[in-house]
Every structure is written in structure tokens, then in C-alpha cells.
Amino acid sequence: MKIAVLKEIRPGERRVAASPDAVKKLAALGVEVVIEAGAGAGSAFADDAFKAAGATIASTAAEALGQSDMIWKVRAPQAGEIAAMKKGAILVAHMAALTDRAGVQACADAGLTAFAMELMPRITRAQSMDILSSQSNLAGYRAVIEAASEFGRGFPMMMTAAGTVAPAKAFVMGVGVAGLQAIATAKRLGAVVTAYDVRAATKEQVESLGGKFVVVDEEAMKTAQTTGGYAKEMSEDYKKKEQSVIAEHIKKQDIVITTALIPGKRAPILVTEDMVRSMAPGSVIVDLAVEAGGNVAGAEADKVAVKHGVKIVGHTNMPSRIAADASALFARNLLNFLTPMIDKSTKALAINWDDEIVKGTLVTRDGKVVHPMLAGGN
């Protein structure tokens, strides 16, 4: 079997879907890997490193695709890329399937068998394949680094001969993978950290990292989690109470990091313009949900906007700002996804179409959109 790894062409995307380490492991499985020249440049993976690991370097995307049976990408392919892929090829990527129905349909029309890795079932067996977790973890870390870079003061309390510097107060909104890493990173930098999530189950996690949990409505929060572990959209009454509590808390904060996402929907507004106005000049907000519409009023994609003296950081694709580690983890996720599909004796691809992980991520096959969450996409 041959896998093609393409250079990402979307603006600002520095990640690559393979790493030299992953190539070595693929070679051990009997898989050939063809890497488009320069694909790893944004992640500091040189072509020579891929060659040393056993990959072949192709000068163009078309050459890399050639007769490849499978394509690994970080982001969903664009029209020109899809056109160059042979019918029947298997595509593995972050497809943004719930929001880019047209892109999924284009893959179906091209006869591709496409797996959307962001739809990975949240089961124990799939944890090592979960790209959302691996990339969100790094995004949470990087969000704090971005905040520290924009903030005009230090994070820890410092005792000096000239006087004491008070620690920064950091507030993390949304306690998923990104939020937990943001809490841990802000604590390591010395900030006083508080956090909020609609899911009551996250309170213990926040406290285990040394943060203080902000409670809005304890009873309502008990039923705020889906069976998949995601946050539900809350009632209007809850949202009003939430805004009141958050508004009072946020005015005392130096750093705010928002991470709240609802799969397939616009991100909820958590920080209103009035809340931004209430913060002290020089405060920093990092909106990790800006690509999905944003959690913060006034956030602008790919900009650091200044509103009422507060910096609102709206970098999209935060994992790409830590591309080397993000690519390495993404590649391991894909490797762990593929490994059970390879027959150990014949080294051939043997997909179990009834497997829960396969069914959960498969979006197109035999010219059709097949995922139940995308019903009606044909």
C-alpha cells in the first residue's frame, strides 16, 4: 500500500500530516510513503529527514498522488486537490464535515472514500486517534503563551527590592482539553487561575490543576453534558444567569481565554462588549473559538483587535502556531487509526467496515455521503 502526504495549501497552515517518526513506523508495517517536496517545511521537518526515515520525495502534489491508495492531509482538500486524486482513493484528514457539507459532497462525487478524523468516537479505544484532543491540547498551551506575549505585565508574583509585583489573574472559559491545558499552563506561569464550564463534572478537574471553579447554577449544570462528553446548548434562563455571574467575575481579570465550541454550530458568545468594556486597560482576551464565529464580541479572525483598551487575540488555527509538535501528534493519531486496518500477515489494507471507529469517521464511500450525521448530503 502507498500513502501520499501533501503539502498543505490553505493560508497559514504550517502543519503536515506525517512526521519522520511516523514514516519509520509505516515502513515497518510494509507501507510506502510519498511526501510532496517541502510538505514539512513549516513544521521543521526537512525532506532529507523524511527520506532518511524511508519516504520517497515527489516534486509535485500530482506526482505524490500518482497511484497512491491513501492520502493523508491535515485539512480537507480543496477543489484542485480533489481533482488530482484517483477514484477509489482513501482520504484521511480533518474534513470539517459538519460545517463544510459541500466539501464532503465534492469528495463523494470524486469517488473518494473519506474519513473525517474530527468525528472520531469518544471511546477509550479511540483516544490515541483523536485529533481534536491532541490539537486542542496544544492550542490551550499556545493560547496562554500568546496571552503572555500580549500582556504588558508578568504572570507570577515577584518579590523585589523595589516592591512586590502582583500575580496575573487568568480566567479560562470552557474546560475541555484546550481549557484544561490553558489552566495548567497559566498555573505553571504563576497566574491565579479561575475557570468556568456549564458541565458540573469539570469542577473537580479544574480544582485538581489548582484552579478555582466559578459556579453559575449547580442544578442546571448537572445535565449540561451530552453522552459524548460535549457541552449542550443551555436554556435562555441559564444564559441570563450565566452572563450576570460571568460579568461580575470578568471585570476583575487580567487574562481571559475562551474555548467553548458546540460541534457543527456557531460558537456561543460568552464575553459581551459590556464585559470587555468592564475590564482594565491592558487586559488580554484570547478567543480560541474565533474560527467558529467566536466566543468574544469584537473578536476578529487572524487579528489582535483592541476594544476599549483590551486586546482581543483572534488567531485562527492555533495548533499551526506550534506546528512541529502539532504535526507530530497529528501523524501519530493517523498512524494509530491506520494500524488496525493493516493485515499483519499480508501487509495489505483490510478495513473492517463494521468497526465502531470506522463507522464513526467514514463520511463518503462509493460515490455517496454515508455518515448518519450528514444524512441528506447526497
Phi, psi and chi 1 to 4 in degrees:
 res  aa     phi    psi   chi1   chi2   chi3   chi4
   1 MET       -  144.7 -172.7  178.6   72.6      -
   2 LYS  -122.7  131.8 -176.2 -178.9  -71.2 -173.1
   3 ILE  -111.9  132.0  -66.6  176.1      -      -
   4 ALA  -102.0  134.9      -      -      -      -
   5 VAL  -118.3  118.6  179.0      -      -      -
   6 LEU   -97.4  155.0  -56.5 -175.0      -      -
   7 LYS   -73.0  129.8 -176.2  176.3 -177.7  177.7
   8 GLU   -70.2  135.6  -61.2  -65.1  -37.3      -
   9 ILE  -110.6   -5.2   62.3  173.2      -      -
  10 ARG   -70.5  138.9  -68.7  178.1 -174.4  -97.0
  11 PRO   -54.7  132.9  -25.5   34.6      -      -
  12 GLY    81.5   -1.8      -      -      -      -
  13 GLU   -88.0  110.4 -176.4   55.0   78.1      -
  14 ARG  -103.0   -8.1  -65.0 -168.2  -85.4  -88.2
  15 ARG   -76.6  165.1  -68.3  172.4  -66.7  172.7
  16 VAL  -137.3  151.3   61.3      -      -      -
  17 ALA   -83.9    2.4      -      -      -      -
  18 ALA  -138.4  161.8      -      -      -      -
  19 SER  -132.9  160.4   65.7      -      -      -
  20 PRO   -55.7  -37.8  -30.1   37.9      -      -
  21 ASP   -63.6  -42.8 -177.8   63.3      -      -
  22 ALA   -65.2  -37.7      -      -      -      -
  23 VAL   -61.5  -42.4  168.6      -      -      -
  24 LYS   -58.8  -45.0  -76.6 -178.0 -174.9  177.2
  25 LYS   -68.8  -35.1  -69.9  179.9  168.5   60.3
  26 LEU   -65.7  -40.8  -73.6  167.3      -      -
  27 ALA   -60.2  -38.6      -      -      -      -
  28 ALA   -65.9  -24.1      -      -      -      -
  29 LEU   -86.3   -2.9  -68.5  170.6      -      -
  30 GLY    88.1   18.4      -      -      -      -
  31 VAL  -100.2  132.4  177.4      -      -      -
  32 GLU   -85.8  141.9  -67.1 -178.7   59.2      -
  33 VAL  -126.0  130.3 -178.0      -      -      -
  34 VAL  -116.9  123.1 -176.6      -      -      -
  35 ILE  -109.9  129.9  -51.0  -83.5      -      -
  36 GLU   -66.2  136.2 -178.2 -176.8   -4.7      -
  37 ALA   -53.7  132.7      -      -      -      -
  38 GLY    80.1    3.4      -      -      -      -
  39 ALA   -61.1  -32.2      -      -      -      -
  40 GLY   -98.3    5.4      -      -      -      -
  41 ALA   -59.1  -40.5      -      -      -      -
  42 GLY   -70.8  -14.7      -      -      -      -
  43 SER  -109.8   11.3  -60.8      -      -      -
  44 ALA    64.9   28.1      -      -      -      -
  45 PHE  -104.4  105.5  -63.2  148.3      -      -
  46 ALA   -75.1  154.3      -      -      -      -
  47 ASP   -55.6  -38.8  -71.1  -12.9      -      -
  48 ASP   -62.8  -34.6  -74.0  -13.9      -      -
  49 ALA   -67.2  -38.9      -      -      -      -
  50 PHE   -66.5  -41.0  -80.0  120.5      -      -
  51 LYS   -63.2  -41.9  -76.3  176.2   68.8  175.0
  52 ALA   -63.7  -28.4      -      -      -      -
  53 ALA   -81.4  -10.4      -      -      -      -
  54 GLY   116.3    4.1      -      -      -      -
  55 ALA   -86.2  158.1      -      -      -      -
  56 THR   -99.5  139.0  -59.2      -      -      -
  57 ILE  -100.1  125.9  -55.2  -60.0      -      -
  58 ALA  -104.2  142.7      -      -      -      -
  59 SER   -75.4  -23.9   57.7      -      -      -
  60 THR  -136.3  165.7   65.0      -      -      -
  61 ALA   -63.7  -41.6      -      -      -      -
  62 ALA   -60.4  -40.9      -      -      -      -
  63 GLU   -66.7  -39.3 -175.7 -175.1  -24.7      -
  64 ALA   -64.3  -40.1      -      -      -      -
  65 LEU   -67.5  -49.9  -70.7  167.7      -      -
  66 GLY    34.4 -117.1      -      -      -      -
  67 GLN  -106.7   27.3  -64.7  -58.6  -52.7      -
  68 SER   -64.3  139.8  -65.1      -      -      -
  69 ASP   -83.9  -25.3  -51.2  -70.3      -      -
  70 MET  -141.6  146.9 -178.7  176.7  -75.8      -
  71 ILE  -123.0  130.0  -57.4  108.6      -      -
  72 TRP  -105.6  127.6  -79.7   11.7      -      -
  73 LYS  -138.0  156.8  -72.8 -170.0   87.9  -76.7
  74 VAL   -78.4  -53.9  175.3      -      -      -
  75 ARG  -105.7  156.7  -54.0  -72.5  -71.3  -87.2
  76 ALA   -56.1  143.5      -      -      -      -
  77 PRO   -70.3  150.0   26.9  -34.8      -      -
  78 GLN   -90.0  172.2  -62.6 -173.1  -21.7      -
  79 ALA   -52.6  -45.8      -      -      -      -
  80 GLY   -62.8  -37.3      -      -      -      -
  81 GLU   -68.6  -43.2  -65.3  173.2  -59.5      -
  82 ILE   -59.5  -41.2  -66.9  172.8      -      -
  83 ALA   -61.7  -28.0      -      -      -      -
  84 ALA   -86.9   -7.4      -      -      -      -
  85 MET   -87.9  138.0  -63.5  175.5 -174.9      -
  86 LYS   -76.2  148.7   70.7  174.2 -175.4  178.9
  87 LYS   -59.4  134.6 -175.4  176.2 -178.7  179.0
  88 GLY    92.7   -9.5      -      -      -      -
  89 ALA   -67.2  154.0      -      -      -      -
  90 ILE  -102.9  125.7  -63.0  170.5      -      -
  91 LEU  -109.5  130.7  171.1   65.7      -      -
  92 VAL  -126.3  118.7 -176.4      -      -      -
  93 ALA  -166.1  173.7      -      -      -      -
  94 HIS   -81.2  104.6 -173.6  -53.6      -      -
  95 MET   -88.9  -10.8  -64.4  -67.4  -65.4      -
  96 ALA    49.6   42.9      -      -      -      -
  97 ALA   -62.2  -33.8      -      -      -      -
  98 LEU   -75.3  -19.5  -63.7 -178.9      -      -
  99 THR  -112.9  -21.9   52.4      -      -      -
 100 ASP  -112.0   68.8 -176.2   13.7      -      -
 101 ARG   -62.7  -37.0  -56.5  -66.2 -179.6   94.5
 102 ALA   -62.8  -39.6      -      -      -      -
 103 GLY   -65.0  -40.7      -      -      -      -
 104 VAL   -63.9  -43.4  172.4      -      -      -
 105 GLN   -62.4  -38.1 -173.7   63.0   52.6      -
 106 ALA   -62.1  -38.2      -      -      -      -
 107 CYS   -66.6  -40.8  -70.8      -      -      -
 108 ALA   -62.4  -45.4      -      -      -      -
 109 ASP   -62.6  -29.7  -66.8  -18.3      -      -
 110 ALA   -83.4   -2.6      -      -      -      -
 111 GLY    78.7   21.8      -      -      -      -
 112 LEU   -85.4  147.3  -59.1  175.4      -      -
 113 THR   -97.1  106.5  -62.9      -      -      -
 114 ALA  -111.0  135.0      -      -      -      -
 115 PHE  -112.0  124.8  -70.4   93.8      -      -
 116 ALA   -95.0  104.0      -      -      -      -
 117 MET   -68.1  -20.2  -67.6  -63.1  -72.6      -
 118 GLU   -73.4  -10.8   75.1  -84.8   10.0      -
 119 LEU   -95.9   14.6  -60.9 -179.0      -      -
 120 MET   -53.5  127.2 -173.3   65.1   61.9      -
 121 PRO   -58.7  143.6  -22.3   33.3      -      -
 122 ARG   -89.1   73.0  -58.0 -162.9   78.0 -177.2
 123 ILE  -123.9  158.8   57.8  175.4      -      -
 124 THR   -56.3  -43.4  -58.2      -      -      -
 125 ARG   -63.4  -23.9 -176.1  163.1   57.9   93.1
 126 ALA   -97.8    0.0      -      -      -      -
 127 GLN   -58.9  -37.7  -74.1 -179.9   -7.3      -
 128 SER   -75.2   -5.8   65.9      -      -      -
 129 MET  -107.0   -1.4  -48.4  171.0 -166.6      -
 130 ASP   -81.7  100.0 -171.3  -10.8      -      -
 131 ILE   -69.2  -30.5   62.7  166.9      -      -
 132 LEU   -63.1  -40.6  -67.0 -175.2      -      -
 133 SER   -68.4  -47.4  -69.6      -      -      -
 134 SER   -64.5  -41.5   71.0      -      -      -
 135 GLN   -77.1  -36.6  -57.1  -56.4  -69.9      -
 136 SER   -66.3  -35.1  -66.5      -      -      -
 137 ASN   -57.7  -47.1 -172.7   56.0      -      -
 138 LEU   -70.7  -33.6  -67.3  173.4      -      -
 139 ALA   -63.4  -40.6      -      -      -      -
 140 GLY   -62.8  -42.0      -      -      -      -
 141 TYR   -62.3  -49.3  160.5   79.9      -      -
 142 ARG   -66.4  -31.4 -175.4   70.3 -168.6 -162.2
 143 ALA   -59.4  -40.5      -      -      -      -
 144 VAL   -69.1  -39.4  176.9      -      -      -
 145 ILE   -63.3  -41.2  -58.0  -57.0      -      -
 146 GLU   -63.5  -41.9  -64.7  -69.8  -21.6      -
 147 ALA   -62.3  -44.3      -      -      -      -
 148 ALA   -63.0  -36.1      -      -      -      -
 149 SER   -66.9  -37.3  176.2      -      -      -
 150 GLU   -83.9  -22.1  -63.9  -70.2  -13.9      -
 151 PHE   -75.5  136.7 -168.3   43.6      -      -
 152 GLY   -84.9    8.4      -      -      -      -
 153 ARG  -134.3  174.4  -67.2  166.7   39.4 -157.2
 154 GLY   -82.1  167.5      -      -      -      -
 155 PHE   -89.7  -45.5  -96.2   51.0      -      -
 156 PRO   -84.0  162.2   30.9  -34.2      -      -
 157 MET   -72.0  133.5 -179.1  174.4   73.9      -
 158 MET  -128.8  128.0  -71.0 -178.7  -88.9      -
 159 MET   -97.4  115.2  -50.5  -79.0  -72.6      -
 160 THR  -126.6  166.0   76.3      -      -      -
 161 ALA   -63.2  -25.6      -      -      -      -
 162 ALA   -87.2   -5.1      -      -      -      -
 163 GLY   135.1  177.0      -      -      -      -
 164 THR   -98.4  135.4  -59.8      -      -      -
 165 VAL   -97.7  122.2  174.9      -      -      -
 166 ALA   -72.3  148.3      -      -      -      -
 167 PRO   -70.5  153.1   27.2  -34.6      -      -
 168 ALA   -71.8  149.0      -      -      -      -
 169 LYS  -104.6  118.8  -64.3  176.4 -178.3  176.0
 170 ALA  -115.8  135.6      -      -      -      -
 171 PHE  -123.6  120.8  179.8   39.2      -      -
 172 VAL  -106.0  124.0  178.3      -      -      -
 173 MET  -109.0  113.2  -57.0 -177.8   74.5      -
 174 GLY   103.6  108.9      -      -      -      -
 175 VAL  -110.1   60.5 -172.6      -      -      -
 176 GLY   -93.8 -153.3      -      -      -      -
 177 VAL   -61.6  -46.9  174.4      -      -      -
 178 ALA   -63.7  -43.6      -      -      -      -
 179 GLY   -63.2  -42.5      -      -      -      -
 180 LEU   -63.6  -40.9  -72.0  168.8      -      -
 181 GLN   -68.5  -34.8 -176.4   56.6 -110.1      -
 182 ALA   -64.0  -42.4      -      -      -      -
 183 ILE   -60.1  -49.1  -67.7  166.0      -      -
 184 ALA   -62.2  -41.2      -      -      -      -
 185 THR   -69.5  -43.9  -56.4      -      -      -
 186 ALA   -62.1  -38.5      -      -      -      -
 187 LYS   -64.6  -42.4  -77.5  -64.6  -67.2 -176.4
 188 ARG   -62.5  -31.2  -76.8 -165.0  -68.9  -92.4
 189 LEU   -82.1   -6.2  -72.1  178.4      -      -
 190 GLY   101.3    8.8      -      -      -      -
 191 ALA   -77.8  158.0      -      -      -      -
 192 VAL   -87.4  117.0  174.6      -      -      -
 193 VAL  -112.2  131.6 -178.1      -      -      -
 194 THR  -122.4  160.1   52.5      -      -      -
 195 ALA  -150.1  157.1      -      -      -      -
 196 TYR  -142.4  142.9  165.9   71.2      -      -
 197 ASP  -153.3  151.7 -165.0  -71.3      -      -
 198 VAL   -71.8  -17.6  -63.7      -      -      -
 199 ARG   -88.5  118.2  -60.7  164.8  -65.3  175.7
 200 ALA   -62.4  -28.4      -      -      -      -
 201 ALA   -62.9  -18.1      -      -      -      -
 202 THR   -83.1  -12.1   61.5      -      -      -
 203 LYS   -56.5  -46.1 -178.0  174.5 -175.8  -71.6
 204 GLU   -65.6  -36.6 -172.6  176.0  -26.3      -
 205 GLN   -65.3  -42.5  -65.2  171.6  -55.2      -
 206 VAL   -60.6  -47.7  169.9      -      -      -
 207 GLU   -66.3  -31.7  -68.1  171.5  -13.3      -
 208 SER   -66.9  -22.5   72.4      -      -      -
 209 LEU   -95.0    3.1  -67.3  171.3      -      -
 210 GLY    91.9    8.8      -      -      -      -
 211 GLY   -94.2  167.1      -      -      -      -
 212 LYS  -109.7  131.8 -177.3  179.0  178.1 -178.6
 213 PHE   -88.9  134.0 -169.4   78.3      -      -
 214 VAL   -94.5  119.9  176.6      -      -      -
 215 VAL   -98.9  133.9  176.7      -      -      -
 216 VAL  -104.1  -60.8  171.0      -      -      -
 217 ASP  -146.2   99.9 -176.7  -28.6      -      -
 218 GLU   -59.2  -40.3 -146.4  158.5   -7.6      -
 219 GLU   -67.6  -47.1  -78.5  -54.9  -52.0      -
 220 ALA   -63.9  -33.3      -      -      -      -
 221 MET   -69.0  -21.5  -68.7  166.7   72.7      -
 222 LYS   -66.8  -24.7  -71.3  177.3 -178.0  177.4
 223 THR  -113.1   22.3   58.4      -      -      -
 224 ALA   -94.2   12.9      -      -      -      -
 225 GLN  -121.6  136.1 -176.7  167.2  -52.9      -
 226 THR   -77.6  168.6   67.6      -      -      -
 227 THR   -63.5  -24.2   52.6      -      -      -
 228 GLY   -83.6   -2.3      -      -      -      -
 229 GLY    93.8    0.8      -      -      -      -
 230 TYR   -88.0  163.1  -65.7  102.7      -      -
 231 ALA   -78.4  138.7      -      -      -      -
 232 LYS   -84.0  160.5  -71.9 -178.0 -179.1  176.6
 233 GLU   -76.8  132.1 -170.2  161.6    7.9      -
 234 MET   -92.7  165.9  -57.1  -61.1  -75.5      -
 235 SER   -69.3  163.9   70.0      -      -      -
 236 GLU   -65.2  -37.1  -70.7  -56.1  -45.3      -
 237 ASP   -61.8  -43.2  -76.4  -14.4      -      -
 238 TYR   -63.7  -42.7 -178.4   90.0      -      -
 239 LYS   -60.9  -37.0  -71.1  177.3 -177.8  177.0
 240 LYS   -66.0  -44.5  -72.6  177.2 -176.3  176.6
 241 LYS   -65.1  -40.4 -169.9  179.4  -66.6 -174.1
 242 GLU   -58.7  -47.0  175.4 -173.9   65.1      -
 243 GLN   -61.7  -37.8  -76.5 -154.3  -10.9      -
 244 SER   -65.1  -46.9  174.7      -      -      -
 245 VAL   -67.2  -45.9  172.0      -      -      -
 246 ILE   -65.4  -40.5  -63.0  -55.5      -      -
 247 ALA   -58.6  -41.6      -      -      -      -
 248 GLU   -68.0  -37.5 -168.8   57.8   34.1      -
 249 HIS   -76.4  -39.7 -175.6   72.3      -      -
 250 ILE   -70.2  -26.5 -145.7  167.2      -      -
 251 LYS   -66.5  -17.0   64.9  175.7   66.4  172.2
 252 LYS   -96.8    1.1  -53.8  166.2 -170.3  171.3
 253 GLN   -96.8  148.9  -54.6  -56.4  -52.4      -
 254 ASP   -93.1  -36.9  -58.2  -56.2      -      -
 255 ILE  -127.3  132.3  -53.7  -68.5      -      -
 256 VAL  -128.0  132.1  175.3      -      -      -
 257 ILE  -124.2  121.7  -64.7  172.0      -      -
 258 THR  -109.3  137.0   66.7      -      -      -
 259 THR  -135.2   10.6   70.8      -      -      -
 260 ALA   -76.2  123.1      -      -      -      -
 261 LEU  -131.3  146.0  -69.8  165.6      -      -
 262 ILE  -120.4  114.6  -59.3  172.8      -      -
 263 PRO   -50.5  127.2  -26.9   35.6      -      -
 264 GLY    79.2   -0.1      -      -      -      -
 265 LYS  -127.0  168.0  -64.2 -175.7  178.8 -179.6
 266 ARG   -65.5  142.0 -169.4 -158.2 -176.2  -75.4
 267 ALA   -64.2  141.4      -      -      -      -
 268 PRO   -74.6  144.3   27.8  -34.7      -      -
 269 ILE   -76.3  119.7  -70.0  -70.8      -      -
 270 LEU  -106.8  -32.0  -58.2 -179.2      -      -
 271 VAL  -116.5  109.1 -178.7      -      -      -
 272 THR   -81.5  170.1   64.8      -      -      -
 273 GLU   -62.6  -37.3 -174.3  173.0   -0.2      -
 274 ASP   -61.9  -37.6  -76.5  -16.8      -      -
 275 MET   -66.2  -42.0  -67.5  178.7 -170.1      -
 276 VAL   -60.5  -44.8  174.4      -      -      -
 277 ARG   -61.3  -30.6 -170.8 -177.0  -71.1  110.3
 278 SER   -76.4  -16.1   74.9      -      -      -
 279 MET   -78.6  154.9  -63.7  178.8   72.5      -
 280 ALA   -69.5  144.1      -      -      -      -
 281 PRO   -55.3  139.7  -25.3   35.2      -      -
 282 GLY    94.7   -9.9      -      -      -      -
 283 SER   -67.8  161.4  -60.0      -      -      -
 284 VAL  -130.8  134.8  178.1      -      -      -
 285 ILE  -120.0  131.4  -55.3  173.2      -      -
 286 VAL  -112.9  119.1 -179.2      -      -      -
 287 ASP  -101.5   99.6 -171.2  -15.7      -      -
 288 LEU   -77.9   -8.7  -79.1  179.9      -      -
 289 ALA  -101.2   12.7      -      -      -      -
 290 VAL   -60.6  -30.8   70.2      -      -      -
 291 GLU   -67.9  -23.2 -153.5  163.3   -3.9      -
 292 ALA  -102.6   23.5      -      -      -      -
 293 GLY   107.5  -23.1      -      -      -      -
 294 GLY    93.7  145.7      -      -      -      -
 295 ASN   -93.5  -10.4  -64.0  143.9      -      -
 296 VAL  -120.8  127.0 -177.2      -      -      -
 297 ALA   -63.1  127.1      -      -      -      -
 298 GLY    96.2   -6.1      -      -      -      -
 299 ALA   -68.6  140.6      -      -      -      -
 300 GLU  -126.3  129.3  -62.3  179.1   43.2      -
 301 ALA   -59.2  131.0      -      -      -      -
 302 ASP    62.2   27.1  -64.8  -46.8      -      -
 303 LYS  -137.1  157.6  -68.7 -176.7 -180.0  179.0
 304 VAL  -104.6   99.8  177.5      -      -      -
 305 ALA   -88.0  143.9      -      -      -      -
 306 VAL  -111.6  115.6  179.8      -      -      -
 307 LYS  -125.9  121.1  -52.7  -72.1 -176.1  179.8
 308 HIS    56.0   34.8  -50.4  -66.5      -      -
 309 GLY    82.0    2.5      -      -      -      -
 310 VAL  -106.8  133.1  176.0      -      -      -
 311 LYS   -84.3  127.5  -69.4 -177.4  178.2  179.5
 312 ILE  -114.4  109.2  -55.1  174.5      -      -
 313 VAL   -86.6  120.4  179.6      -      -      -
 314 GLY  -120.3   38.8      -      -      -      -
 315 HIS   -64.6  124.0  -60.9  -43.0      -      -
 316 THR   -82.9  161.5   58.6      -      -      -
 317 ASN    52.7   55.6 -164.3    0.8      -      -
 318 MET   -56.9  -36.7 -163.4   68.2   81.8      -
 319 PRO   -58.6  -29.0  -26.4   35.9      -      -
 320 SER   -67.0  -18.2 -174.2      -      -      -
 321 ARG   -82.3   -2.8  -58.3  177.9   79.2   84.1
 322 ILE  -135.3   55.3 -174.7  167.2      -      -
 323 ALA   -62.7  -36.9      -      -      -      -
 324 ALA   -61.8  -50.7      -      -      -      -
 325 ASP   -70.1  -38.7  -73.3  -27.0      -      -
 326 ALA   -62.2  -41.7      -      -      -      -
 327 SER   -66.9  -42.2  -63.4      -      -      -
 328 ALA   -61.2  -43.1      -      -      -      -
 329 LEU   -70.7  -40.1  -66.3 -177.4      -      -
 330 PHE   -60.1  -44.0 -166.7   97.3      -      -
 331 ALA   -62.5  -39.2      -      -      -      -
 332 ARG   -66.4  -38.1  -74.5  177.9 -150.7  162.0
 333 ASN   -58.2  -47.0  -68.6  146.4      -      -
 334 LEU   -67.9  -38.3  -91.4   55.6      -      -
 335 LEU   -62.2  -43.8  175.2   67.1      -      -
 336 ASN   -66.9  -29.9  -67.9  -26.2      -      -
 337 PHE   -70.0  -41.9  176.9   67.6      -      -
 338 LEU   -76.3  -38.8  174.9   64.6      -      -
 339 THR   -49.9  -46.8  -60.5      -      -      -
 340 PRO   -66.8  -14.0  -17.8   31.2      -      -
 341 MET   -86.6   -7.2  -61.7 -179.7 -179.5      -
 342 ILE  -100.5  125.5  -64.1  177.8      -      -
 343 ASP   -68.6  123.5 -173.9  -77.1      -      -
 344 LYS   -65.3  -30.6  -68.9 -178.3 -179.6  178.1
 345 SER   -84.9  -42.9   56.3      -      -      -
 346 THR   -94.1  -14.8   65.6      -      -      -
 347 LYS    65.9   11.9  -54.5  -67.1 -174.7 -177.8
 348 ALA   -93.5  158.6      -      -      -      -
 349 LEU   -73.3  127.9 -168.3   64.1      -      -
 350 ALA  -137.5   83.5      -      -      -      -
 351 ILE   -79.7  128.9  -60.3  173.9      -      -
 352 ASN   -89.5  100.3  176.1    5.6      -      -
 353 TRP   -68.4  -13.1  -61.1  103.9      -      -
 354 ASP   -94.0   -4.0  -67.8  -38.3      -      -
 355 ASP   -65.1  140.2 -177.0   87.8      -      -
 356 GLU   -59.2  -37.5 -176.6  178.7    1.9      -
 357 ILE   -70.7  -41.7  -70.0  171.6      -      -
 358 VAL   -64.2  -48.7  171.0      -      -      -
 359 LYS   -63.7  -33.6  -70.9  167.0   71.9  174.4
 360 GLY   -72.2  -24.4      -      -      -      -
 361 THR  -110.6  -17.9   53.6      -      -      -
 362 LEU   -70.1  122.5 -178.9   66.7      -      -
 363 VAL  -112.7  -29.8  -70.1      -      -      -
 364 THR  -136.7  144.2   68.3      -      -      -
 365 ARG  -163.0  139.0 -173.5 -174.9 -178.2 -164.0
 366 ASP    53.8   40.4  -63.2  -29.4      -      -
 367 GLY    78.5    9.8      -      -      -      -
 368 LYS  -127.6  153.1  -62.4  178.5 -178.6  177.6
 369 VAL   -84.1  119.8  176.3      -      -      -
 370 VAL  -113.7  -12.2  -62.7      -      -      -
 371 HIS   -72.0  133.7 -161.8  -77.2      -      -
 372 PRO   -59.9  -28.9   16.1  -29.3      -      -
 373 MET   -73.8  -11.4  -66.8  176.0   72.5      -
 374 LEU  -113.6   22.6  -55.2  175.5      -      -
 375 ALA   -54.2  138.4      -      -      -      -
 376 GLY    88.7    3.3      -      -      -      -
 377 GLY   -77.7  -11.7      -      -      -      -
 378 ASN   -76.1      -  -68.0  -34.6      -      -
